[in-house]
Amino acid sequence: MKQTYFLKFLKKLFLLTIFLIQIPDSQAQRKLYLSADSLFKQRKFDEASDLYEKILNSSSNFNPKIYLKLANIYENKGDFVKELYYLNLYSFRFADERVFEKIYTIATENGYKGYEKNDLNYFLYYFRQYSIYIWIGFLLVGVYVFAVFIIKRINNQFTPTHHKVIFLLYLIFLIVLINLPNNYRTVIIKNEHVYLRDYPSAGSQIVGSIGEGHRLNVINSEDIWYQVLWDGKFCYLKQSDILLIH
C-alpha cells in the first residue's frame, strides 16, 4: 500500500517538474514572439524575420501563423522563393484555399514549375482539408466488414476466400491512404543554378540543371542527397541546394 502511494507521489512529482521546466521556455518564447510582432508592425522586417525563424528553430510548439508572417516579410523584400517556402510549409499543415491560390499565382508570375493545379496537388489539398471525415468513413466501412466476418465465423457460416483477400487489400489501401500526406515530401530549389546528377555522389554525371524557385516531388533520400522527379527523369539534388517542405 505504501509503495502504491509512493509511486503516485513520484509520478506527480515528475509531472510537476516537467511543468515547471516548461514554464520558463514558454515565457521566453512568448517574449520572443511579442518582440517579433512589434518589429513586424514597425516594418523592421530583417529583425522580425530573425526572431520568427529563431522561434521556429527552437520549438515545435509555435503559432503556425508565423509561417504567413514570414511569407509576408519575404514578399515585401522581393524574395519570392522564401515566400513560397513559408506558404508551402503552412499549406502542408493547413488546407487553406487562399494560400493555395497565392502559391499558384506567385509561381505562375515568376515562371516556377511544380505548382500546377494538377490532380495530385488537388487531391492532397482536399485530403488534408477533409481527412478526418475520410478516415472515419473508411474506418467505419472496415469495422462493419470485419464485424460481418466475425459474426459469420461465430455462426459457422462460410466466407469465400476472395472476400478475405479483398478485405486485406482494402486494409492495405487504408494504411497507405492514411500515411500518404505524411510521407509525401516536396522541395523548393533555393539556389540560382543547381546541377542534377544521375547518382547520389558529387562525382556522378550531371544530367541537367535547374534554377531557383521550382518545386519537385521527393522520391527518396540518402544522406545529403534527395532523389527527385524532374522532366520525367529521376535525378539527385544536394541538401544544400533545396528547401525541404515536410
DRENBAKE-389690 format. One line per field, with one value per residue: residue number from 1; x, y, z of N, C-alpha, C, O in turn. Coordinates in pm, whole numbers. Layout:
<sites>
nr <- NUM/...;
nc1 <- X/...;
nc2 <- Y/...;
nc3 <- Z/...;
cac1 <- X/...;
cac2 <- Y/...;
cac3 <- Z/...;
cc1 <- X/...;
cc2 <- Y/...;
cc3 <- Z/...;
oc1 <- X/...;
oc2 <- Y/...;
oc3 <- Z/...;
</sites>
This chain:
<sites>
nr <- 1/2/3/4/5/6/7/8/9/10/11/12/13/14/15/16/17/18/19/20/21/22/23/24/25/26/27/28/29/30/31/32/33/34/35/36/37/38/39/40/41/42/43/44/45/46/47/48/49/50/51/52/53/54/55/56/57/58/59/60/61/62/63/64/65/66/67/68/69/70/71/72/73/74/75/76/77/78/79/80/81/82/83/84/85/86/87/88/89/90/91/92/93/94/95/96/97/98/99/100/101/102/103/104/105/106/107/108/109/110/111/112/113/114/115/116/117/118/119/120/121/122/123/124/125/126/127/128/129/130/131/132/133/134/135/136/137/138/139/140/141/142/143/144/145/146/147/148/149/150/151/152/153/154/155/156/157/158/159/160/161/162/163/164/165/166/167/168/169/170/171/172/173/174/175/176/177/178/179/180/181/182/183/184/185/186/187/188/189/190/191/192/193/194/195/196/197/198/199/200/201/202/203/204/205/206/207/208/209/210/211/212/213/214/215/216/217/218/219/220/221/222/223/224/225/226/227/228/229/230/231/232/233/234/235/236/237/238/239/240/241/242/243/244/245/246;
nc1 <- 84/193/391/242/128/366/466/268/314/572/513/346/528/716/564/506/762/831/640/717/965/896/765/948/1057/830/756/979/964/723/794/982/814/636/817/902/659/617/833/762/526/635/756/1017/1165/1390/1495/1263/1214/1439/1387/1141/1221/1400/1228/1094/1304/1370/1162/894/641/456/291/129/81/304/440/294/341/616/620/493/680/902/786/759/1026/1093/1180/1084/1115/1167/930/743/831/762/486/420/497/303/70/109/42/-206/-509/-582/-760/-710/-437/-340/-412/-263/-1/2/-37/193/396/326/352/625/732/788/808/616/411/164/-191/-264/-396/-282/-192/-435/-571/-418/-454/-737/-761/-620/-783/-1029/-963/-1018/-1288/-1281/-1113/-1269/-1496/-1388/-1283/-1515/-1644/-1455/-1464/-1729/-1732/-1543/-1678/-1891/-1752/-1667/-1913/-2011/-1821/-1867/-2121/-2064/-2065/-1986/-1719/-1618/-1291/-1192/-1326/-1203/-945/-993/-1074/-836/-670/-806/-755/-478/-475/-604/-419/-206/-332/-384/-126/-18/-20/162/400/451/666/805/1034/1185/1381/1653/1880/2039/2153/2151/2290/2174/2207/2293/2332/2368/2613/2893/3071/2935/2764/2651/2324/2163/2037/1892/1694/1638/1349/1175/956/977/889/977/1130/1295/1543/1887/2137/2293/2163/1889/1649/1471/1195/1215/1116/1033/1244/1445/1651/1923/1960/2153/2133/2198/2112/1843/1511/1340/1013/809;
nc2 <- -121/122/142/188/442/583/553/691/944/994/999/1226/1417/1404/1493/1752/1861/1854/2033/2271/2309/2363/2607/2840/2818/2852/3112/3254/3208/3335/3598/3639/3612/3830/4040/3998/4037/4306/4427/4349/4493/4744/4735/4649/4439/4268/4226/4123/3886/3737/3685/3546/3319/3217/3135/2928/2747/2682/2559/2319/2375/2616/2915/2862/3069/3214/3126/3248/3516/3532/3471/3698/3891/3818/3854/4132/4192/4106/3849/3588/3314/3233/3326/3156/2919/2941/2974/2728/2558/2628/2561/2289/2196/2304/2317/2565/2750/3007/3043/2836/2926/3161/3064/2936/3159/3322/3147/3113/3376/3412/3216/2964/2613/2315/2375/2341/2318/2034/1692/1550/1750/1877/1662/1611/1854/1868/1632/1679/1878/1754/1524/1398/1325/1155/948/852/761/554/387/312/160/-47/-154/-243/-445/-619/-692/-833/-1054/-1171/-1233/-1419/-1619/-1694/-1800/-2014/-1984/-1987/-1802/-1671/-1710/-1511/-1288/-1237/-1178/-945/-779/-767/-635/-397/-302/-262/-62/136/189/291/517/670/729/863/1162/1230/1108/1220/1434/1746/1960/2283/2455/2643/2777/2959/2825/2497/2174/1869/1532/1192/1007/960/1126/1346/1317/1205/1175/1471/1540/1742/2076/2312/2596/2843/2831/2643/2366/2035/1687/1462/1151/973/968/997/1014/1316/1359/1397/1221/1305/1379/1511/1668/1421/1255/1065/1196/1338/1566/1794/1841/2095/2260/2291/2366/2204/2077/1966;
nc3 <- 0/85/-103/-334/-286/-273/-534/-674/-571/-672/-944/-962/-877/-1080/-1304/-1216/-1210/-1484/-1578/-1447/-1562/-1823/-1809/-1795/-2058/-2216/-2143/-2229/-2503/-2561/-2507/-2707/-2928/-2896/-2923/-3186/-3322/-3266/-3401/-3656/-3701/-3704/-3941/-3953/-4103/-4135/-3873/-3753/-3901/-3829/-3557/-3572/-3715/-3537/-3335/-3470/-3504/-3246/-3115/-3132/-3082/-3175/-3292/-3591/-3766/-3787/-4010/-4215/-4161/-4199/-4470/-4568/-4497/-4659/-4906/-4914/-4920/-5164/-5206/-5350/-5353/-5086/-4982/-5107/-4993/-4716/-4737/-4847/-4636/-4449/-4590/-4614/-4366/-4308/-4475/-4682/-4897/-4996/-4950/-5106/-5363/-5367/-5367/-5617/-5787/-5738/-5825/-6094/-6195/-6172/-6325/-6220/-6198/-6110/-5943/-6044/-6099/-6068/-6063/-5845/-5665/-5608/-5494/-5260/-5131/-5082/-4944/-4705/-4605/-4559/-4426/-4175/-4191/-4411/-4318/-4102/-4241/-4409/-4207/-4068/-4261/-4282/-4019/-4014/-4215/-4105/-3871/-3983/-4085/-3842/-3720/-3903/-3867/-3600/-3629/-3779/-4058/-4404/-4549/-4848/-4992/-5162/-5074/-4831/-4920/-5068/-4859/-4712/-4896/-4898/-4639/-4659/-4853/-4705/-4501/-4653/-4759/-4529/-4446/-4659/-4692/-4489/-4565/-4803/-4962/-5060/-5237/-5264/-5494/-5391/-5475/-5747/-5970/-6014/-6022/-6161/-6085/-6183/-5991/-5636/-5565/-5557/-5759/-5967/-6287/-6450/-6531/-6601/-6531/-6301/-6211/-5946/-5726/-5843/-5779/-5661/-5647/-5390/-5416/-5285/-5020/-4938/-4719/-4772/-5004/-5229/-5402/-5687/-5911/-6225/-6515/-6616/-6551/-6324/-6079/-5880/-5606/-5406/-5053/-4965/-5164/-5157/-5022/-4785/-4767/-4524;
cac1 <- 0/284/460/147/124/497/474/181/383/680/453/303/649/774/480/525/895/822/559/797/1073/839/718/1044/1068/709/763/1084/912/621/866/1037/702/589/921/896/537/639/921/686/434/718/814/1159/1149/1510/1498/1145/1233/1539/1321/1042/1293/1457/1117/1071/1416/1389/1047/798/509/450/174/159/68/441/472/231/410/745/590/465/808/984/719/797/1168/1109/1237/966/1146/1143/786/679/871/682/347/410/500/171/-27/132/-21/-345/-569/-639/-770/-647/-292/-320/-420/-150/117/-10/-21/335/473/294/408/771/773/834/734/591/299/46/-315/-288/-479/-216/-195/-574/-604/-354/-517/-869/-746/-585/-896/-1140/-903/-1082/-1413/-1244/-1066/-1382/-1578/-1321/-1273/-1648/-1665/-1368/-1518/-1853/-1696/-1477/-1784/-1964/-1667/-1671/-2047/-2017/-1736/-1938/-2236/-2011/-2102/-1870/-1678/-1530/-1152/-1167/-1376/-1097/-835/-1037/-1071/-695/-624/-871/-680/-350/-509/-638/-293/-134/-406/-365/14/27/17/278/519/467/755/846/1146/1194/1520/1682/1995/2009/2193/2173/2312/2102/2301/2228/2365/2393/2756/2943/3148/2849/2740/2549/2224/2085/2046/1762/1706/1571/1204/1096/919/987/846/1085/1106/1373/1656/2003/2238/2269/2109/1745/1609/1351/1149/1216/1100/1019/1367/1486/1784/1957/1995/2216/2051/2234/2052/1696/1433/1255/879/763;
cac2 <- 0/236/151/247/587/637/560/801/1067/1012/1035/1366/1499/1407/1580/1889/1903/1881/2155/2385/2328/2418/2744/2940/2810/2911/3257/3308/3204/3440/3725/3647/3630/3968/4127/3981/4104/4451/4463/4327/4608/4861/4705/4617/4303/4186/4185/4041/3753/3667/3636/3444/3197/3164/3063/2804/2656/2648/2490/2258/2423/2758/2958/2840/3193/3264/3097/3350/3643/3524/3481/3839/3963/3792/3916/4274/4201/4062/3714/3506/3174/3214/3346/3030/2818/2951/2948/2583/2498/2650/2484/2147/2164/2352/2336/2699/2774/3135/3019/2750/3014/3254/2988/2917/3290/3362/3056/3143/3507/3404/3108/2847/2489/2223/2425/2334/2269/1900/1603/1515/1866/1895/1550/1633/1971/1834/1524/1740/1957/1668/1395/1334/1264/1044/838/796/687/429/303/257/52/-157/-214/-313/-568/-708/-744/-934/-1174/-1230/-1292/-1540/-1722/-1741/-1880/-2121/-1959/-1985/-1675/-1700/-1665/-1385/-1179/-1210/-1115/-808/-703/-745/-529/-274/-257/-210/67/231/226/378/643/746/773/934/1302/1243/1062/1299/1548/1823/2052/2402/2489/2774/2841/3001/2727/2371/2059/1744/1422/1063/919/1042/1145/1469/1280/1139/1250/1576/1510/1863/2181/2371/2725/2859/2851/2529/2270/1898/1581/1377/1008/905/1047/917/1103/1457/1360/1374/1176/1378/1358/1639/1649/1279/1182/1054/1253/1367/1702/1804/1903/2237/2334/2284/2395/2086/2100/1843;
cac3 <- 0/94/-233/-428/-258/-306/-680/-715/-534/-768/-1071/-952/-868/-1215/-1386/-1168/-1254/-1628/-1592/-1403/-1659/-1946/-1788/-1844/-2203/-2272/-2120/-2317/-2640/-2571/-2512/-2842/-3020/-2882/-2981/-3331/-3369/-3256/-3512/-3779/-3715/-3736/-4073/-3941/-4149/-4112/-3731/-3726/-3959/-3747/-3435/-3609/-3753/-3412/-3269/-3545/-3484/-3104/-3057/-3224/-3039/-3206/-3368/-3733/-3843/-3808/-4150/-4300/-4137/-4268/-4613/-4594/-4487/-4777/-5020/-4910/-4952/-5302/-5209/-5376/-5321/-4943/-4962/-5146/-4895/-4594/-4773/-4862/-4502/-4389/-4668/-4586/-4238/-4304/-4607/-4693/-5041/-5030/-4954/-5223/-5481/-5358/-5411/-5763/-5851/-5730/-5910/-6234/-6230/-6175/-6415/-6146/-6229/-5999/-5862/-6129/-6038/-6121/-5981/-5720/-5575/-5563/-5406/-5130/-5069/-5029/-4847/-4577/-4558/-4513/-4390/-4061/-4238/-4500/-4234/-4028/-4337/-4445/-4088/-4039/-4359/-4242/-3896/-4050/-4287/-4008/-3783/-4061/-4086/-3708/-3699/-3985/-3805/-3481/-3674/-3865/-4197/-4493/-4611/-4963/-4977/-5234/-4989/-4733/-4993/-5097/-4733/-4680/-4986/-4851/-4522/-4708/-4916/-4598/-4435/-4747/-4769/-4406/-4434/-4779/-4673/-4400/-4634/-4925/-4938/-5177/-5213/-5349/-5524/-5331/-5540/-5884/-6072/-5941/-6109/-6136/-6109/-6205/-5879/-5516/-5544/-5619/-5878/-6066/-6410/-6449/-6634/-6628/-6430/-6267/-6145/-5818/-5720/-5889/-5674/-5709/-5556/-5341/-5430/-5180/-4971/-4895/-4662/-4807/-5140/-5245/-5536/-5729/-6048/-6297/-6660/-6645/-6521/-6184/-6060/-5741/-5565/-5274/-4949/-4954/-5275/-5151/-4902/-4771/-4713/-4458;
cc1 <- 87/357/371/141/256/513/387/246/495/627/411/423/715/697/496/658/895/749/641/912/1020/797/818/1058/949/711/866/1036/808/686/925/928/650/688/917/774/552/726/849/593/509/786/966/1173/1270/1516/1381/1163/1334/1474/1219/1111/1361/1351/1094/1180/1430/1274/958/656/503/323/204/146/203/482/417/299/546/726/565/592/889/919/757/944/1197/1173/1121/990/1118/994/710/709/781/532/322/412/365/67/-13/60/-170/-395/-641/-640/-705/-496/-257/-317/-304/-22/117/16/125/419/450/359/560/823/827/745/712/475/166/-74/-350/-367/-415/-221/-335/-614/-547/-417/-650/-861/-712/-705/-1006/-1091/-975/-1210/-1385/-1200/-1181/-1470/-1517/-1311/-1406/-1680/-1582/-1419/-1643/-1822/-1632/-1580/-1865/-1885/-1673/-1804/-2061/-1936/-1805/-2053/-2196/-2057/-1976/-1846/-1583/-1391/-1129/-1223/-1270/-980/-869/-1032/-927/-638/-682/-796/-545/-370/-535/-512/-212/-199/-383/-224/62/65/141/408/547/551/787/963/1135/1342/1549/1800/1967/2044/2235/2187/2228/2195/2228/2252/2395/2541/2800/3021/3065/2820/2628/2452/2137/2107/1908/1784/1625/1419/1120/1071/917/938/965/1044/1172/1483/1764/2114/2205/2205/1960/1715/1476/1314/1139/1214/1099/1142/1392/1629/1803/1998/2064/2124/2076/2171/1900/1640/1331/1122/829/694;
cc2 <- 126/257/219/398/654/654/673/936/1098/1058/1183/1460/1514/1502/1727/1944/1940/2013/2279/2415/2398/2564/2849/2940/2878/3063/3321/3313/3314/3578/3746/3680/3774/4067/4121/4051/4256/4500/4451/4446/4736/4848/4691/4469/4213/4134/4092/3899/3671/3607/3527/3311/3134/3085/2929/2701/2608/2569/2432/2303/2574/2788/2945/2965/3262/3241/3206/3486/3645/3533/3626/3923/3945/3844/4064/4294/4156/3925/3615/3358/3146/3235/3217/2920/2823/2932/2798/2511/2513/2562/2335/2103/2201/2376/2471/2737/2905/3121/2936/2835/3112/3187/2974/3048/3334/3278/3088/3274/3503/3290/2986/2727/2407/2264/2416/2279/2132/1815/1572/1629/1891/1785/1573/1751/1933/1721/1580/1815/1870/1533/1324/1263/1144/924/771/712/553/334/238/142/-71/-230/-295/-447/-669/-771/-852/-1065/-1247/-1300/-1421/-1654/-1780/-1833/-1993/-2108/-1943/-1845/-1706/-1639/-1530/-1265/-1138/-1136/-968/-721/-671/-633/-394/-215/-197/-73/174/281/322/515/732/805/857/1079/1321/1204/1141/1423/1617/1913/2170/2434/2630/2847/2863/2897/2598/2257/1940/1630/1288/965/1008/1055/1271/1440/1215/1232/1353/1551/1631/1967/2243/2502/2732/2869/2734/2432/2129/1801/1494/1230/932/1000/955/1012/1248/1470/1328/1334/1242/1339/1494/1614/1501/1196/1179/1106/1292/1513/1699/1879/2054/2323/2345/2335/2283/2123/1969/1878;
cc3 <- 0/-38/-338/-411/-298/-457/-734/-687/-633/-904/-1073/-949/-1005/-1306/-1348/-1214/-1402/-1653/-1558/-1499/-1784/-1932/-1836/-1995/-2270/-2259/-2212/-2461/-2661/-2583/-2651/-2944/-3017/-2943/-3133/-3390/-3369/-3372/-3646/-3806/-3750/-3873/-4068/-3974/-4123/-3969/-3698/-3779/-3880/-3622/-3466/-3641/-3632/-3336/-3337/-3517/-3340/-3044/-3166/-3193/-3058/-3285/-3518/-3819/-3861/-3954/-4242/-4284/-4205/-4419/-4652/-4592/-4614/-4906/-5028/-4946/-5096/-5316/-5224/-5347/-5174/-4910/-4994/-5045/-4772/-4622/-4790/-4729/-4433/-4457/-4643/-4460/-4234/-4446/-4611/-4841/-5083/-5041/-5077/-5351/-5484/-5409/-5563/-5837/-5853/-5825/-6058/-6279/-6245/-6263/-6345/-6178/-6102/-5911/-5937/-6053/-6097/-6021/-5846/-5620/-5521/-5465/-5267/-5056/-5005/-4927/-4709/-4518/-4497/-4464/-4277/-4102/-4329/-4418/-4160/-4120/-4373/-4326/-4053/-4134/-4320/-4119/-3927/-4117/-4192/-3914/-3853/-4065/-3952/-3683/-3780/-3924/-3682/-3519/-3768/-4010/-4282/-4549/-4725/-4945/-5046/-5158/-4887/-4798/-5023/-4972/-4692/-4767/-4946/-4732/-4563/-4772/-4811/-4528/-4523/-4755/-4647/-4397/-4552/-4755/-4587/-4471/-4761/-4894/-5070/-5137/-5309/-5370/-5473/-5395/-5689/-5989/-6001/-6041/-6063/-6173/-6117/-6090/-5757/-5481/-5618/-5746/-5987/-6183/-6393/-6564/-6667/-6520/-6411/-6192/-6016/-5833/-5763/-5774/-5733/-5602/-5518/-5353/-5315/-5133/-4918/-4851/-4698/-4946/-5140/-5389/-5571/-5872/-6116/-6447/-6698/-6616/-6370/-6172/-5913/-5722/-5430/-5178/-4939/-5063/-5264/-5019/-4891/-4706/-4654/-4328;
oc1 <- 62/381/419/147/257/566/426/236/512/686/436/421/762/756/499/668/950/789/637/952/1088/792/780/1068/965/672/843/1064/805/640/920/946/623/649/928/783/506/697/870/582/456/861/1035/1191/1254/1538/1397/1130/1318/1501/1210/1065/1378/1382/1076/1152/1492/1287/948/562/540/258/295/194/216/549/485/313/587/806/611/610/941/988/785/982/1309/1217/1068/895/1053/940/624/623/729/460/217/340/319/-14/-111/20/-248/-332/-746/-534/-649/-433/-158/-231/-252/55/218/84/176/503/545/414/617/944/904/622/780/444/67/-61/-451/-400/-484/-252/-353/-680/-617/-431/-674/-943/-767/-725/-1067/-1167/-992/-1239/-1457/-1243/-1189/-1513/-1585/-1327/-1410/-1735/-1631/-1418/-1662/-1880/-1662/-1571/-1904/-1942/-1684/-1808/-2116/-1977/-1802/-2080/-2281/-2083/-1874/-1939/-1475/-1376/-1056/-1176/-1251/-923/-785/-991/-900/-565/-617/-776/-503/-292/-492/-500/-158/-130/-366/-205/170/175/218/514/655/514/794/987/1082/1419/1478/1817/1884/1970/2339/2107/2214/2256/2117/2199/2443/2587/2751/3035/3119/2849/2526/2493/2049/2188/1820/1881/1554/1367/1003/1153/861/945/1045/938/1114/1513/1736/2176/2100/2194/1911/1751/1380/1391/1065/1302/1156/1146/1364/1717/1710/2062/2036/2049/1985/2175/1836/1711/1244/1119/809/648;
oc2 <- 222/370/297/473/765/754/743/1030/1212/1142/1255/1568/1622/1583/1815/2061/2043/2093/2380/2530/2481/2636/2939/3046/2951/3135/3430/3408/3378/3664/3856/3763/3833/4165/4223/4116/4324/4603/4531/4494/4824/4935/4718/4385/4095/4015/3995/3802/3550/3492/3428/3204/3012/2980/2827/2582/2505/2516/2485/2273/2651/2698/3012/2967/3356/3325/3251/3561/3746/3596/3671/4013/4042/3874/4115/4400/4168/3888/3563/3284/3047/3169/3174/2837/2720/2879/2747/2414/2420/2497/2261/1987/2137/2446/2488/2753/2914/3178/2963/2817/3144/3247/2999/3049/3377/3331/3089/3281/3580/3269/2910/2738/2425/2195/2477/2204/2116/1859/1568/1608/1923/1811/1556/1748/1963/1713/1536/1815/1907/1437/1202/1153/1044/812/648/603/451/213/122/40/-184/-353/-404/-549/-788/-889/-951/-1173/-1369/-1412/-1520/-1770/-1902/-1933/-2060/-2207/-1892/-1777/-1761/-1530/-1445/-1153/-1019/-1044/-879/-605/-562/-546/-290/-94/-94/20/288/400/422/617/853/916/915/1119/1415/1260/1131/1505/1555/1939/2157/2440/2725/2967/2795/2881/2591/2243/1914/1631/1273/854/1120/1002/1300/1527/1175/1352/1326/1540/1624/1947/2227/2515/2637/2910/2725/2417/2106/1830/1456/1190/841/1099/849/1079/1299/1581/1246/1404/1235/1276/1582/1546/1461/1078/1275/1065/1282/1574/1611/1968/2130/2446/2403/2347/2269/2191/1872/1789;
oc3 <- -73/-81/-420/-509/-350/-504/-828/-767/-675/-971/-1169/-1009/-1041/-1377/-1433/-1254/-1441/-1737/-1629/-1516/-1844/-2031/-1911/-2057/-2368/-2351/-2266/-2534/-2766/-2658/-2706/-3033/-3121/-3007/-3201/-3494/-3461/-3433/-3737/-3919/-3817/-3916/-4167/-3886/-4092/-3945/-3624/-3710/-3865/-3586/-3394/-3600/-3625/-3278/-3270/-3507/-3314/-2933/-3277/-3267/-2970/-3338/-3567/-3932/-3939/-4014/-4335/-4380/-4262/-4489/-4757/-4674/-4670/-5003/-5136/-4997/-5144/-5425/-5126/-5318/-5140/-4821/-4917/-5015/-4729/-4537/-4751/-4709/-4367/-4391/-4652/-4448/-4164/-4525/-4550/-4903/-5192/-5130/-5144/-5436/-5591/-5484/-5629/-5940/-5957/-5897/-6137/-6389/-6321/-6273/-6404/-6185/-6000/-5814/-5896/-5956/-6167/-5911/-5744/-5503/-5403/-5365/-5167/-4934/-4888/-4836/-4608/-4397/-4397/-4460/-4281/-4054/-4324/-4444/-4155/-4082/-4368/-4342/-4014/-4094/-4324/-4114/-3872/-4082/-4197/-3882/-3791/-4049/-3947/-3633/-3731/-3927/-3661/-3452/-3828/-4078/-4236/-4592/-4701/-4890/-4994/-5175/-4860/-4740/-5007/-4978/-4642/-4718/-4958/-4724/-4509/-4749/-4826/-4498/-4475/-4756/-4660/-4348/-4546/-4794/-4609/-4441/-4820/-4810/-5176/-5019/-5419/-5273/-5507/-5373/-5748/-6087/-5937/-6134/-5944/-6281/-6066/-6091/-5774/-5380/-5727/-5832/-6089/-6179/-6330/-6680/-6753/-6429/-6495/-6117/-5981/-5938/-5725/-5684/-5841/-5483/-5604/-5306/-5257/-5199/-4862/-4932/-4660/-4999/-5062/-5484/-5494/-5944/-6071/-6500/-6799/-6651/-6298/-6248/-5833/-5808/-5347/-5218/-4907/-5055/-5352/-4919/-4977/-4603/-4727/-4256;
</sites>
